[in-house]
Amino acid sequence: MKVLVKFAKCESGATAIEYGLIAALISVASIAAISNVSSELQGTFNEAASTMAAR
């Protein structure tokens, strides 16, 4: 019975799950931001290449 009570009070697993969720959220936000920036950067370089080719 003491083992079950000790297991029920243990919060280290919950903390690890919370840190995992935070890391996953940061990863998703980073991927979204990088994807957005890369699209804008690609457009900028394409515009510059077109301008240089026209000269």
mmCIF file of the N, C-alpha and C atoms, coordinates in Angstrom:
data_MODEL
# 
_entry.id   MODEL 
# 
loop_
_atom_site.group_PDB 
_atom_site.id 
_atom_site.type_symbol 
_atom_site.label_atom_id 
_atom_site.label_alt_id 
_atom_site.label_comp_id 
_atom_site.label_asym_id 
_atom_site.label_entity_id 
_atom_site.label_seq_id 
_atom_site.pdbx_PDB_ins_code 
_atom_site.Cartn_x 
_atom_site.Cartn_y 
_atom_site.Cartn_z 
_atom_site.occupancy 
_atom_site.B_iso_or_equiv 
_atom_site.pdbx_formal_charge 
_atom_site.auth_seq_id 
_atom_site.auth_comp_id 
_atom_site.auth_asym_id 
_atom_site.auth_atom_id 
_atom_site.pdbx_PDB_model_num 
ATOM 1   N N  . MET A 1 1  ? 0.827  -1.194 0.000   1.00 0.00 ? 1  MET A N  1 
ATOM 2   C CA . MET A 1 1  ? 0.000  0.000  0.000   1.00 0.00 ? 1  MET A CA 1 
ATOM 3   C C  . MET A 1 1  ? 0.872  1.259  0.000   1.00 0.00 ? 1  MET A C  1 
ATOM 4   N N  . LYS A 1 2  ? 1.985  1.227  0.722   1.00 0.00 ? 2  LYS A N  1 
ATOM 5   C CA . LYS A 1 2  ? 2.874  2.385  0.773   1.00 0.00 ? 2  LYS A CA 1 
ATOM 6   C C  . LYS A 1 2  ? 3.461  2.693  -0.600  1.00 0.00 ? 2  LYS A C  1 
ATOM 7   N N  . VAL A 1 3  ? 3.687  1.645  -1.371  1.00 0.00 ? 3  VAL A N  1 
ATOM 8   C CA . VAL A 1 3  ? 4.244  1.840  -2.709  1.00 0.00 ? 3  VAL A CA 1 
ATOM 9   C C  . VAL A 1 3  ? 3.248  2.592  -3.589  1.00 0.00 ? 3  VAL A C  1 
ATOM 10  N N  . LEU A 1 4  ? 1.971  2.233  -3.490  1.00 0.00 ? 4  LEU A N  1 
ATOM 11  C CA . LEU A 1 4  ? 0.950  2.919  -4.284  1.00 0.00 ? 4  LEU A CA 1 
ATOM 12  C C  . LEU A 1 4  ? 0.797  4.379  -3.879  1.00 0.00 ? 4  LEU A C  1 
ATOM 13  N N  . VAL A 1 5  ? 0.857  4.648  -2.592  1.00 0.00 ? 5  VAL A N  1 
ATOM 14  C CA . VAL A 1 5  ? 0.753  6.031  -2.118  1.00 0.00 ? 5  VAL A CA 1 
ATOM 15  C C  . VAL A 1 5  ? 1.958  6.836  -2.602  1.00 0.00 ? 5  VAL A C  1 
ATOM 16  N N  . LYS A 1 6  ? 3.133  6.243  -2.510  1.00 0.00 ? 6  LYS A N  1 
ATOM 17  C CA . LYS A 1 6  ? 4.344  6.922  -2.975  1.00 0.00 ? 6  LYS A CA 1 
ATOM 18  C C  . LYS A 1 6  ? 4.271  7.184  -4.479  1.00 0.00 ? 6  LYS A C  1 
ATOM 19  N N  . PHE A 1 7  ? 3.774  6.208  -5.241  1.00 0.00 ? 7  PHE A N  1 
ATOM 20  C CA . PHE A 1 7  ? 3.634  6.363  -6.686  1.00 0.00 ? 7  PHE A CA 1 
ATOM 21  C C  . PHE A 1 7  ? 2.631  7.462  -7.031  1.00 0.00 ? 7  PHE A C  1 
ATOM 22  N N  . ALA A 1 8  ? 1.553  7.546  -6.286  1.00 0.00 ? 8  ALA A N  1 
ATOM 23  C CA . ALA A 1 8  ? 0.528  8.549  -6.541  1.00 0.00 ? 8  ALA A CA 1 
ATOM 24  C C  . ALA A 1 8  ? 1.035  9.962  -6.247  1.00 0.00 ? 8  ALA A C  1 
ATOM 25  N N  . LYS A 1 9  ? 1.941  10.093 -5.299  1.00 0.00 ? 9  LYS A N  1 
ATOM 26  C CA . LYS A 1 9  ? 2.472  11.412 -4.940  1.00 0.00 ? 9  LYS A CA 1 
ATOM 27  C C  . LYS A 1 9  ? 3.628  11.845 -5.830  1.00 0.00 ? 9  LYS A C  1 
ATOM 28  N N  . CYS A 1 10 ? 4.217  10.917 -6.551  1.00 0.00 ? 10 CYS A N  1 
ATOM 29  C CA . CYS A 1 10 ? 5.369  11.215 -7.405  1.00 0.00 ? 10 CYS A CA 1 
ATOM 30  C C  . CYS A 1 10 ? 4.913  12.084 -8.571  1.00 0.00 ? 10 CYS A C  1 
ATOM 31  N N  . GLU A 1 11 ? 5.544  13.238 -8.746  1.00 0.00 ? 11 GLU A N  1 
ATOM 32  C CA . GLU A 1 11 ? 5.177  14.164 -9.810  1.00 0.00 ? 11 GLU A CA 1 
ATOM 33  C C  . GLU A 1 11 ? 6.275  14.318 -10.854 1.00 0.00 ? 11 GLU A C  1 
ATOM 34  N N  . SER A 1 12 ? 7.322  13.530 -10.778 1.00 0.00 ? 12 SER A N  1 
ATOM 35  C CA . SER A 1 12 ? 8.426  13.696 -11.729 1.00 0.00 ? 12 SER A CA 1 
ATOM 36  C C  . SER A 1 12 ? 7.990  13.351 -13.148 1.00 0.00 ? 12 SER A C  1 
ATOM 37  N N  . GLY A 1 13 ? 7.131  12.384 -13.311 1.00 0.00 ? 13 GLY A N  1 
ATOM 38  C CA . GLY A 1 13 ? 6.624  12.051 -14.639 1.00 0.00 ? 13 GLY A CA 1 
ATOM 39  C C  . GLY A 1 13 ? 5.789  13.170 -15.222 1.00 0.00 ? 13 GLY A C  1 
ATOM 40  N N  . ALA A 1 14 ? 4.964  13.789 -14.404 1.00 0.00 ? 14 ALA A N  1 
ATOM 41  C CA . ALA A 1 14 ? 4.133  14.900 -14.860 1.00 0.00 ? 14 ALA A CA 1 
ATOM 42  C C  . ALA A 1 14 ? 4.999  16.083 -15.278 1.00 0.00 ? 14 ALA A C  1 
ATOM 43  N N  . THR A 1 15 ? 6.065  16.320 -14.535 1.00 0.00 ? 15 THR A N  1 
ATOM 44  C CA . THR A 1 15 ? 6.968  17.417 -14.876 1.00 0.00 ? 15 THR A CA 1 
ATOM 45  C C  . THR A 1 15 ? 7.655  17.138 -16.209 1.00 0.00 ? 15 THR A C  1 
ATOM 46  N N  . ALA A 1 16 ? 8.072  15.912 -16.423 1.00 0.00 ? 16 ALA A N  1 
ATOM 47  C CA . ALA A 1 16 ? 8.724  15.562 -17.687 1.00 0.00 ? 16 ALA A CA 1 
ATOM 48  C C  . ALA A 1 16 ? 7.761  15.742 -18.853 1.00 0.00 ? 16 ALA A C  1 
ATOM 49  N N  . ILE A 1 17 ? 6.515  15.377 -18.669 1.00 0.00 ? 17 ILE A N  1 
ATOM 50  C CA . ILE A 1 17 ? 5.513  15.554 -19.725 1.00 0.00 ? 17 ILE A CA 1 
ATOM 51  C C  . ILE A 1 17 ? 5.292  17.030 -20.003 1.00 0.00 ? 17 ILE A C  1 
ATOM 52  N N  . GLU A 1 18 ? 5.245  17.845 -18.972 1.00 0.00 ? 18 GLU A N  1 
ATOM 53  C CA . GLU A 1 18 ? 5.068  19.284 -19.152 1.00 0.00 ? 18 GLU A CA 1 
ATOM 54  C C  . GLU A 1 18 ? 6.230  19.883 -19.939 1.00 0.00 ? 18 GLU A C  1 
ATOM 55  N N  . TYR A 1 19 ? 7.458  19.489 -19.589 1.00 0.00 ? 19 TYR A N  1 
ATOM 56  C CA . TYR A 1 19 ? 8.621  19.988 -20.325 1.00 0.00 ? 19 TYR A CA 1 
ATOM 57  C C  . TYR A 1 19 ? 8.583  19.509 -21.772 1.00 0.00 ? 19 TYR A C  1 
ATOM 58  N N  . GLY A 1 20 ? 8.133  18.300 -21.995 1.00 0.00 ? 20 GLY A N  1 
ATOM 59  C CA . GLY A 1 20 ? 8.008  17.791 -23.350 1.00 0.00 ? 20 GLY A CA 1 
ATOM 60  C C  . GLY A 1 20 ? 6.997  18.579 -24.161 1.00 0.00 ? 20 GLY A C  1 
ATOM 61  N N  . LEU A 1 21 ? 5.875  18.913 -23.548 1.00 0.00 ? 21 LEU A N  1 
ATOM 62  C CA . LEU A 1 21 ? 4.856  19.714 -24.238 1.00 0.00 ? 21 LEU A CA 1 
ATOM 63  C C  . LEU A 1 21 ? 5.361  21.115 -24.557 1.00 0.00 ? 21 LEU A C  1 
ATOM 64  N N  . ILE A 1 22 ? 6.093  21.700 -23.623 1.00 0.00 ? 22 ILE A N  1 
ATOM 65  C CA . ILE A 1 22 ? 6.658  23.031 -23.863 1.00 0.00 ? 22 ILE A CA 1 
ATOM 66  C C  . ILE A 1 22 ? 7.659  22.979 -25.015 1.00 0.00 ? 22 ILE A C  1 
ATOM 67  N N  . ALA A 1 23 ? 8.516  21.954 -25.032 1.00 0.00 ? 23 ALA A N  1 
ATOM 68  C CA . ALA A 1 23 ? 9.495  21.814 -26.110 1.00 0.00 ? 23 ALA A CA 1 
ATOM 69  C C  . ALA A 1 23 ? 8.796  21.619 -27.453 1.00 0.00 ? 23 ALA A C  1 
ATOM 70  N N  . ALA A 1 24 ? 7.717  20.840 -27.475 1.00 0.00 ? 24 ALA A N  1 
ATOM 71  C CA . ALA A 1 24 ? 6.974  20.622 -28.712 1.00 0.00 ? 24 ALA A CA 1 
ATOM 72  C C  . ALA A 1 24 ? 6.333  21.923 -29.199 1.00 0.00 ? 24 ALA A C  1 
ATOM 73  N N  . LEU A 1 25 ? 5.790  22.703 -28.288 1.00 0.00 ? 25 LEU A N  1 
ATOM 74  C CA . LEU A 1 25 ? 5.177  23.981 -28.654 1.00 0.00 ? 25 LEU A CA 1 
ATOM 75  C C  . LEU A 1 25 ? 6.206  24.946 -29.220 1.00 0.00 ? 25 LEU A C  1 
ATOM 76  N N  . ILE A 1 26 ? 7.366  25.004 -28.597 1.00 0.00 ? 26 ILE A N  1 
ATOM 77  C CA . ILE A 1 26 ? 8.437  25.874 -29.092 1.00 0.00 ? 26 ILE A CA 1 
ATOM 78  C C  . ILE A 1 26 ? 8.886  25.419 -30.477 1.00 0.00 ? 26 ILE A C  1 
ATOM 79  N N  . SER A 1 27 ? 8.978  24.112 -30.682 1.00 0.00 ? 27 SER A N  1 
ATOM 80  C CA . SER A 1 27 ? 9.378  23.586 -31.989 1.00 0.00 ? 27 SER A CA 1 
ATOM 81  C C  . SER A 1 27 ? 8.380  23.957 -33.070 1.00 0.00 ? 27 SER A C  1 
ATOM 82  N N  . VAL A 1 28 ? 7.100  23.798 -32.794 1.00 0.00 ? 28 VAL A N  1 
ATOM 83  C CA . VAL A 1 28 ? 6.071  24.131 -33.779 1.00 0.00 ? 28 VAL A CA 1 
ATOM 84  C C  . VAL A 1 28 ? 6.100  25.619 -34.093 1.00 0.00 ? 28 VAL A C  1 
ATOM 85  N N  . ALA A 1 29 ? 6.252  26.452 -33.084 1.00 0.00 ? 29 ALA A N  1 
ATOM 86  C CA . ALA A 1 29 ? 6.311  27.902 -33.310 1.00 0.00 ? 29 ALA A CA 1 
ATOM 87  C C  . ALA A 1 29 ? 7.542  28.275 -34.125 1.00 0.00 ? 29 ALA A C  1 
ATOM 88  N N  . SER A 1 30 ? 8.669  27.643 -33.843 1.00 0.00 ? 30 SER A N  1 
ATOM 89  C CA . SER A 1 30 ? 9.895  27.925 -34.590 1.00 0.00 ? 30 SER A CA 1 
ATOM 90  C C  . SER A 1 30 ? 9.760  27.526 -36.053 1.00 0.00 ? 30 SER A C  1 
ATOM 91  N N  . ILE A 1 31 ? 9.204  26.349 -36.291 1.00 0.00 ? 31 ILE A N  1 
ATOM 92  C CA . ILE A 1 31 ? 9.027  25.883 -37.671 1.00 0.00 ? 31 ILE A CA 1 
ATOM 93  C C  . ILE A 1 31 ? 8.100  26.822 -38.438 1.00 0.00 ? 31 ILE A C  1 
ATOM 94  N N  . ALA A 1 32 ? 7.036  27.255 -37.802 1.00 0.00 ? 32 ALA A N  1 
ATOM 95  C CA . ALA A 1 32 ? 6.108  28.171 -38.460 1.00 0.00 ? 32 ALA A CA 1 
ATOM 96  C C  . ALA A 1 32 ? 6.788  29.502 -38.786 1.00 0.00 ? 32 ALA A C  1 
ATOM 97  N N  . ALA A 1 33 ? 7.551  30.028 -37.861 1.00 0.00 ? 33 ALA A N  1 
ATOM 98  C CA . ALA A 1 33 ? 8.231  31.303 -38.077 1.00 0.00 ? 33 ALA A CA 1 
ATOM 99  C C  . ALA A 1 33 ? 9.287  31.181 -39.174 1.00 0.00 ? 33 ALA A C  1 
ATOM 100 N N  . ILE A 1 34 ? 10.064 30.120 -39.145 1.00 0.00 ? 34 ILE A N  1 
ATOM 101 C CA . ILE A 1 34 ? 11.105 29.937 -40.156 1.00 0.00 ? 34 ILE A CA 1 
ATOM 102 C C  . ILE A 1 34 ? 10.483 29.751 -41.531 1.00 0.00 ? 34 ILE A C  1 
ATOM 103 N N  . SER A 1 35 ? 9.391  29.029 -41.602 1.00 0.00 ? 35 SER A N  1 
ATOM 104 C CA . SER A 1 35 ? 8.707  28.817 -42.881 1.00 0.00 ? 35 SER A CA 1 
ATOM 105 C C  . SER A 1 35 ? 8.220  30.142 -43.447 1.00 0.00 ? 35 SER A C  1 
ATOM 106 N N  . ASN A 1 36 ? 7.651  30.973 -42.610 1.00 0.00 ? 36 ASN A N  1 
ATOM 107 C CA . ASN A 1 36 ? 7.153  32.272 -43.052 1.00 0.00 ? 36 ASN A CA 1 
ATOM 108 C C  . ASN A 1 36 ? 8.291  33.165 -43.526 1.00 0.00 ? 36 ASN A C  1 
ATOM 109 N N  . VAL A 1 37 ? 9.362  33.211 -42.775 1.00 0.00 ? 37 VAL A N  1 
ATOM 110 C CA . VAL A 1 37 ? 10.502 34.050 -43.137 1.00 0.00 ? 37 VAL A CA 1 
ATOM 111 C C  . VAL A 1 37 ? 11.146 33.547 -44.425 1.00 0.00 ? 37 VAL A C  1 
ATOM 112 N N  . SER A 1 38 ? 11.251 32.226 -44.574 1.00 0.00 ? 38 SER A N  1 
ATOM 113 C CA . SER A 1 38 ? 11.892 31.701 -45.777 1.00 0.00 ? 38 SER A CA 1 
ATOM 114 C C  . SER A 1 38 ? 11.082 32.027 -47.026 1.00 0.00 ? 38 SER A C  1 
ATOM 115 N N  . SER A 1 39 ? 9.755  32.016 -46.920 1.00 0.00 ? 39 SER A N  1 
ATOM 116 C CA . SER A 1 39 ? 8.921  32.381 -48.067 1.00 0.00 ? 39 SER A CA 1 
ATOM 117 C C  . SER A 1 39 ? 9.147  33.838 -48.454 1.00 0.00 ? 39 SER A C  1 
ATOM 118 N N  . GLU A 1 40 ? 9.202  34.710 -47.483 1.00 0.00 ? 40 GLU A N  1 
ATOM 119 C CA . GLU A 1 40 ? 9.438  36.126 -47.759 1.00 0.00 ? 40 GLU A CA 1 
ATOM 120 C C  . GLU A 1 40 ? 10.841 36.349 -48.314 1.00 0.00 ? 40 GLU A C  1 
ATOM 121 N N  . LEU A 1 41 ? 11.812 35.645 -47.774 1.00 0.00 ? 41 LEU A N  1 
ATOM 122 C CA . LEU A 1 41 ? 13.190 35.783 -48.229 1.00 0.00 ? 41 LEU A CA 1 
ATOM 123 C C  . LEU A 1 41 ? 13.342 35.268 -49.651 1.00 0.00 ? 41 LEU A C  1 
ATOM 124 N N  . GLN A 1 42 ? 12.689 34.196 -49.975 1.00 0.00 ? 42 GLN A N  1 
ATOM 125 C CA . GLN A 1 42 ? 12.732 33.660 -51.331 1.00 0.00 ? 42 GLN A CA 1 
ATOM 126 C C  . GLN A 1 42 ? 12.139 34.665 -52.319 1.00 0.00 ? 42 GLN A C  1 
ATOM 127 N N  . GLY A 1 43 ? 11.054 35.309 -51.950 1.00 0.00 ? 43 GLY A N  1 
ATOM 128 C CA . GLY A 1 43 ? 10.458 36.335 -52.803 1.00 0.00 ? 43 GLY A CA 1 
ATOM 129 C C  . GLY A 1 43 ? 11.398 37.508 -53.023 1.00 0.00 ? 43 GLY A C  1 
ATOM 130 N N  . THR A 1 44 ? 12.096 37.908 -51.984 1.00 0.00 ? 44 THR A N  1 
ATOM 131 C CA . THR A 1 44 ? 13.047 39.014 -52.087 1.00 0.00 ? 44 THR A CA 1 
ATOM 132 C C  . THR A 1 44 ? 14.185 38.661 -53.036 1.00 0.00 ? 44 THR A C  1 
ATOM 133 N N  . PHE A 1 45 ? 14.728 37.458 -52.887 1.00 0.00 ? 45 PHE A N  1 
ATOM 134 C CA . PHE A 1 45 ? 15.821 37.047 -53.769 1.00 0.00 ? 45 PHE A CA 1 
ATOM 135 C C  . PHE A 1 45 ? 15.347 36.886 -55.214 1.00 0.00 ? 45 PHE A C  1 
ATOM 136 N N  . ASN A 1 46 ? 14.150 36.385 -55.413 1.00 0.00 ? 46 ASN A N  1 
ATOM 137 C CA . ASN A 1 46 ? 13.621 36.263 -56.772 1.00 0.00 ? 46 ASN A CA 1 
ATOM 138 C C  . ASN A 1 46 ? 13.452 37.639 -57.412 1.00 0.00 ? 46 ASN A C  1 
ATOM 139 N N  . GLU A 1 47 ? 12.986 38.588 -56.648 1.00 0.00 ? 47 GLU A N  1 
ATOM 140 C CA . GLU A 1 47 ? 12.823 39.967 -57.149 1.00 0.00 ? 47 GLU A CA 1 
ATOM 141 C C  . GLU A 1 47 ? 14.179 40.565 -57.504 1.00 0.00 ? 47 GLU A C  1 
ATOM 142 N N  . ALA A 1 48 ? 15.164 40.339 -56.639 1.00 0.00 ? 48 ALA A N  1 
ATOM 143 C CA . ALA A 1 48 ? 16.513 40.864 -56.921 1.00 0.00 ? 48 ALA A CA 1 
ATOM 144 C C  . ALA A 1 48 ? 17.106 40.205 -58.163 1.00 0.00 ? 48 ALA A C  1 
ATOM 145 N N  . ALA A 1 49 ? 16.895 38.898 -58.294 1.00 0.00 ? 49 ALA A N  1 
ATOM 146 C CA . ALA A 1 49 ? 17.423 38.199 -59.472 1.00 0.00 ? 49 ALA A CA 1 
ATOM 147 C C  . ALA A 1 49 ? 16.756 38.700 -60.753 1.00 0.00 ? 49 ALA A C  1 
ATOM 148 N N  . SER A 1 50 ? 15.456 38.947 -60.695 1.00 0.00 ? 50 SER A N  1 
ATOM 149 C CA . SER A 1 50 ? 14.749 39.471 -61.873 1.00 0.00 ? 50 SER A CA 1 
ATOM 150 C C  . SER A 1 50 ? 15.254 40.855 -62.253 1.00 0.00 ? 50 SER A C  1 
ATOM 151 N N  . THR A 1 51 ? 15.482 41.668 -61.250 1.00 0.00 ? 51 THR A N  1 
ATOM 152 C CA . THR A 1 51 ? 15.971 43.024 -61.500 1.00 0.00 ? 51 THR A CA 1 
ATOM 153 C C  . THR A 1 51 ? 17.374 42.985 -62.114 1.00 0.00 ? 51 THR A C  1 
ATOM 154 N N  . MET A 1 52 ? 18.221 42.110 -61.617 1.00 0.00 ? 52 MET A N  1 
ATOM 155 C CA . MET A 1 52 ? 19.586 42.004 -62.134 1.00 0.00 ? 52 MET A CA 1 
ATOM 156 C C  . MET A 1 52 ? 19.584 41.424 -63.554 1.00 0.00 ? 52 MET A C  1 
ATOM 157 N N  . ALA A 1 53 ? 18.693 40.502 -63.843 1.00 0.00 ? 53 ALA A N  1 
ATOM 158 C CA . ALA A 1 53 ? 18.621 39.896 -65.164 1.00 0.00 ? 53 ALA A CA 1 
ATOM 159 C C  . ALA A 1 53 ? 18.116 40.893 -66.204 1.00 0.00 ? 53 ALA A C  1 
ATOM 160 N N  . ALA A 1 54 ? 17.292 41.837 -65.796 1.00 0.00 ? 54 ALA A N  1 
ATOM 161 C CA . ALA A 1 54 ? 16.744 42.830 -66.698 1.00 0.00 ? 54 ALA A CA 1 
ATOM 162 C C  . ALA A 1 54 ? 17.775 43.862 -67.106 1.00 0.00 ? 54 ALA A C  1 
ATOM 163 N N  . ARG A 1 55 ? 18.823 44.000 -66.356 1.00 0.00 ? 55 ARG A N  1 
ATOM 164 C CA . ARG A 1 55 ? 19.840 45.035 -66.652 1.00 0.00 ? 55 ARG A CA 1 
ATOM 165 C C  . ARG A 1 55 ? 20.814 44.533 -67.615 1.00 0.00 ? 55 ARG A C  1 
# 
